Amino acid sequence: MSLADAVSAPTTRTEQGARPIVYLGWGLGSFTTSVLVNSIGLLHMRFMTDSLGIAAAVAGTLVGISKIYDAVTDPIMGAISDRTTSRWGRRRPYLLWGSVACAVAMILLFNVPTFESQTMLVVYMGAMLIVYAAAYSTFRMPYLALPPEITSDFQDRSRLMTFSVYGSSVGSLFATTLAPIMLAWWGSTREGHGMVAVLLAGLILAGGLACFAATGSLTGTRAPPPQAVGDWRTRWRALIDNRPFVVLIVFKVVMFTALAIHSVAIPYFSRHVIKASDAWLGSLFFARTLTMIVSQPLWMALARRYGRRNTLVLAGVTEVACMISWVFITPENATAMIVPVGFLQGLSSGGIFFGLYTTLPDTMEYDRRRSGLQREGVFAGIFVMVEKFTAAIAASVFGIMIGMMGYVESTNAGAVAQPESAIRGIYIALAIVPTALAVLACLSLRFYTLTEADLGRKSETSP
């Protein structure tokens, strides 16, 4: 096969009628990763500090180290999937084994043995976080590299991404709504967390296996020859030269750092500031997730009319307004404000995720048209790698911040009263720092100029 043939040859059978089930299957992959990431992001840090008695700074450092490890391995996993040849296609073997690994990691993170030494407990948690990071990377990198193999049509990619957002939203519904409600019923203890983890692991495994099965029509996808992928130096140079991709990465780094710090702080805010049960958390995230789901047609229409960049800016500005509003939530008005804030944040989150995951395949195609090479896995790996760095930064910053401001760890579901300084630290991490970062992220999109015309089609804003 020549290089030209490798670039132009059809790689899937979705054009011959399999597209609806493939789209649905790809969306189920987002369900799997959403259940995993959102449940761990929402509950695990607090589980370590308030149920295992691990100091906040130590817990934040453990999460940070695991995320850095994950970030470093993401591009490698993406490149491996670029070169894979199997009877299941280039990416699908990793959907199968990755989903199993993710389910196992979920169980191990929350079902913690009793150790005589606190040092051994910390070592165990660090090791399990590395296992989790490796499992997530195995599934997520090949998964995120699939869209260009599913469809090459510009508008079809928008529709494809709505399936991803729907899947992610439903997964978030289980992780951030069902899990806290289950904890409220079973008790926010070590045992209660362990039971919730087993339930979520079953959902993770089911979603991953369904994604693998539903994308079966992609088995005809072949790994391109090495010259169609390029060596490592060529790939890194392509990333640097791809300005739309670089701008997208800058936006994601800054915005996701804001979102990650904000999200880590919410469970601490609900428990220690407004003294609410975990059912309150479930109600908040139910409102957010429901709005994410129903808002997708709106964001798709706005993107078609005003362009993807402008729509992403609008979603980011809406998120800024949401984050700063948390400054005004107090124990007295929390019940009244939870629903409107939740709905508005769901709207903005839906737009941010829709905008990011529709523009990412555009930057991949932009590279392919300029270079004639197929290296979607590397772009996917870098795209997710920065997400891990932001999570590492967020966990470390939050843990160190509240630790320095006097946060007291506990082994009894956070029963220890926190000093006023720790409460101020939670407010700063929840609203002030994320708001400032989100503003900077929105400003960075001034430099994103890729349109449909740049991909050889009509203008993105044309009627």
N, C-alpha and C positions, 0 to 999 in steps of 0.2 A: 504494500500500500504506500502510495506517495504521500508527502506531507500535505499536498492540496487535497487529496482524497480523504486523509484523516480529519482535516478540518471541516470539509463539506459533507462528508457522508452522514446519512441519517443515523442516529444513535438510539432511537427508541421506536416503539410501535404505538405510541400514544396517539399519533395522527390518524391511525386506522380504527379508532373507536374505543380505545381503552382509557381515554383521557379522564372521564368522570371518576372512575374508580381510582385512578392514579392520583388525581387531585385530592380525593378524599383520603387516600392512604398517606399522602404526603402531609396532610393536615394532622393525621393521627400521630405522626412523629413529633410534631410540636406539642401535642397533648402529653406525650411521654416525658419530654424534657421539661415541660412546664410543671408537671406534678413534682418531678424530682427537684428542680432548682428552686421553685417557689416555696415548697414546704421546708427545705433545708435553709433557704435564705431567711424565711420568716421565723422559724422556731429553733434552729440548732444552736445559734449563738447564745440565746437566752437559756436553752436547755443546759449548755455547758456552765454558764455562770450561776443560774438559779436552781438547778437540780443536781449538778455534779460538783458544785463548789469550786470551779476553776476560776481564777482571777480574770477579770475582764480583759486586762492587757494581754495575758497569756492566751486566752481564748481567741482574741483578735489576731494575735501573731500566728497561731496555728492555722486559722482560716487563711490568713495572708500568704503563708508559705505554701499551702496546698494550691492556692489560686495561681501563684507564680509558677509552680511546677506545671500546672495545667496549661497555663498560657504558653510556656516554652514548648510543650509537646504538641500543641494544637496544629501549628503549621506542618509539623512532621507527619501527623496523622492525616492531614489533608493531602499532603504529597503522596503518602502511601496509597490512599484511595485513588489518586489520579493514575497510578501505575498498576493498579490491581486488575488481574484478569481471572474471572471465575465463571462458572456456569450460572451464577446468580447475578452477574453484572459487575460493574466496577465498585459500586457503593453498597449494594444490598447485603453482602455478607456481614458488614459491620453493623447494620441495623439489627440483624438477628442476635449476634453475640453481644453487642453493646447493650441491648435492652435487658438481657439476662444479667449482665454485670451491673447495670444501674439498679435493678431491683435488689440484688444482693447487697450492694453498697448502702442502699436506703435502710435495710434492716440492721446492718452492722453499726451504722452511725447512731441509732437510737436505742439499740439493745446492748447496753454496755455492761460487761462483767464487773463484779465487785473486786477491787484491788486493795491490797493492804497498804500500798504506797501511793501517795498522790502523784509522785513522779511517773509511776507505771501507768496511772490513769491518763496523764498528759501524753505519754508516748503512744498509748493505744489510740487516743483520739486523733493524734497527728497522723498515725499510720492509716486509720480509717478514712480520714479526709483525703489522703493521697489516693487510696483505692477509689473513692468516689470521683476524684478528679480524673483519673485514668479511664474509668467507666464512662463518664460523661463525654470525654473527648472521643472515645472510640465510636460512640453513637452519633454525636452531634456534628463532627466535621464532615463525614461522608454524607450525612443527611442534608446539611446546608449546601453542599455542592451539587445536589440533584436538580434544582430548578432549570438550569440551562439544558439539561438532558430531557426534561419533560416537555418544555415548549420554548421556541425561539421567538414567538410573537410578543411584541412589546405590550399590547393591551392584555393579552392572555396572562402575562406575568402578574399583572395587577390582580386579576381574578384568582390566580394561583395563590398569591400571598394572602388573600382573604381567608382561604382554607387554613393557612398556617396560623393566622391570628385567631380564627375561630377555635382551632385545636388548642392553641396556647391559652385562650381565654377559658375554655372548659376545663383544661388541666389546672389552671390557676383557681378556678372555682372549687375544685376538690381540695387543692393544697392549702388555700388561704381561707376557705369558708368551712368546708367539711372538717378539716383537721382541727382547727381551734374549737369547733363545736364538740367534736369527739373528746378533746381534752377537757372541756368544761364538764362533760358527762362522766368521763372515766377518772378525772383528776389529773392535774398537771404535775404528775410525779414521774419518776423514772419508768415505772411500770406502765403508766398511761401513755407516755411518749412511745414506748416500745410497741404497744398494741396499735397505736395510730400508724407507726412506721410499717408494720406488717400489712395493714390495710392498703396503704399507699403503694407499697411495693407490688402488690397484686395488680393495681391499676397501671403502674409503670410497665410491668411485664406484658399485660394485655394490650396496651397501646402500642408498644414496640413491635410485638409479634404481628398485630394487625397491620401496622405500617409495612412491615416486611412482606406480608402476604399480598396486600393490595397493590404494591408496586411491582408485582411479578412480571408485568409486560415490559419492564426495563431490562430483562435478562439479556436482550440482544445487544446491550451497550458494551462496546469493546474498549479496552484501554488503548489509547493512541500510542504510536511508536515514540521512543524517547525524544526524537527531534521535534515532535509535535507538542511536547511539554516544556522542554528547555532545561538547561542545567540550573543549579541553585543561584549562581550569579545572575543569570538571565532573569530568573523569576523575581529576585529581590529588586533588580533594576526596574522591572516592569511595574512593581508596586510603587516605587518611588516616582516613576514617570507618569503614573496614572493619577492625574490631579483630582478628578472627581472621587476616586477611591480614597485618596489621602484626606480630602476634606470630610468625606463621610466618616472616616476613622476618627478624625479630630472631634467631630460632633458627638460620635458615640462615646468616646473616652470621657469627655466632659459631662455629657448628659447622663450617662450610665453611672458615673461616679456619684453624681447628685442623687439619682434614683436609688442607688445601693445604700448610701448613707441614710437616706430618708427611710428606706424600707427596714433596715436593721434597727432603727430607732423606734419604729411604731410599736412593736410588742413591749418594749420597755416603757414607752409612754403610756400605753393602756394599763399596764400593771402598776406602775409606780407613781404616775402623775394623776390620772383620773380614777385609779383604783377600780378598774372595770374587769370583768371576767373575760376569759378567752372567747366567750360567745360574742362579746362586743367586737372583737377582732373579726370573727366570722361574718358579722353583719356588715362591717365596713368593707371587707373584701368582696362580699357578695354584691354589694352595690357597684363597686368598681368593675368587677368582672362582667356583670350583666350589661353595663354600659359599653364595655369594650366590644362585646359581641354584637350588640344591636347597632353600634356606630359604624361598622365596617362599610355598609353601602354609602353612608354619608362621606366617609373619607375617600372612598374610591371615586365618587362623583366629584368631589372637590379636586382631587388629583387630576382627573380628566379635564376639568374646566380650567383650573388655575396652575397646573403643573405640580410635579411631585415635590420639588424643593419648597415652593411657597406653602404647600399643604403641610409639609414637615415643620416649617417655621411656625405656622399657626398652632400646630399641636404642641410645640415646645413652649410657646408663649402662654398657652392655656395651662401647661404644667407649672410654669413659674407662678401664676396666680394661685394655683392649688397649694403649692408648697408654702408660700408665705401665709396662707390662711390658717395654717396650723398654729401659728403664734397666738391666735385669738381663741383657740379651743381650751377651755378650762373644765374642771370637774363639774361646774354648775351648768354649762351649756353643751357639754359633749354629746348628750343624747340627741339634742335638737340639730346639731351640726353634722353628725356622722353621715346621714343619708345624702344631703346636698354635696358635701365635700367628696364623698365616695363616688357619687355619680359623675361629678366634674372631673375627678382624677381618672376615672375609667374612660371618659371621653378622650382626655389628653393622651393617656397611655395607649389607647387603641390607635390614635393617629401617629404616635411616635413609632410604634412597632410596625404599623402598616407602611409608613414612609420609609423606614430603614430597610425593610426586607423587600420592598419593591425597587428601591434604588440600587441595592447590592447586585442583583443580576444584571442591571444596566451597566454597572462598572465592569463586570466580568465580560459582557459582550463588547464593551468599548475596547477592552484589552485585546480580545480575540480578533476584532476587526482591524486593529492597528498592527498586531504582531502576527496573526495567523496561527497562534499557539493555543493549546487547550490546557489551562492550568487553573480551572475553577476551584479545585480543592485547596490550592495554596491561598487564593483570595479568601475562601471560606475560613481557612485556618487562621489567617491574620485577623479577619473580622471578629471571630469568636475569641481569639487570643486576647484582644484588647478588653473584651468584656470581662475576662478573668482578672486582668490587671486592675480594672476598676473595682471589681469585687474584693480583690486583695487589699487595695488601698482603702476602700470603705470600711471593711471589717477591722483593719489595723487602726485606722484613724479613730473610728468610733470607740473601740475597746480602750485604746490609750487615752482618749479624751475623757471618757467617763471615769476611767481608773484614776487619772490625775485629779479629777474633780471629786474624788471621795466615794465612788460607787463601792458598795459592800456586797461581795458574793455570798451565796447561800447554798445549802443542800436541801432546803425545804420550800421549793417552789417560790423563792424570792420573798419569804415572809419577813425578812429583815427590813426595817424602815430605813429609807435612804435620806441622807442629809440634803439640805436645800441646795448645796453646791452641785450635787449629782443631778438633782432635778433640773437645774439651769443647764447643765451639760447636755441632758437629754433634749431640752428645747432647742439648744443651739444646733445639735446634730440633726434634729428633726426638721427644722425650718430654715434657719439662717444660712448655714453653709450650703445646703442643697439649692436654695433659691439663687444665691450668687453664682454657683456653678452652672445652673440651668440658663441663666441670662447669657453667660459667656458662650455656651453651646449654641444658642440661637444665633448669636452674632457671627459665629464661624460659618454658617450656611450662606453668608453673602458670597463666598468664594466657590460655591457649587454651581456650575453653569451647564452641566450636561443635560441635553434635551433629546427628544426623539429625533430631531433633525440630525444630530451628531451621530446617530446610529443608522443613518441612511434612510430615515422615514420622515413623514410629515412632522411639523412642529407639534410638540406635546400639548400646546395650548390651543391648537387649531380646533375648530368645531367639527 
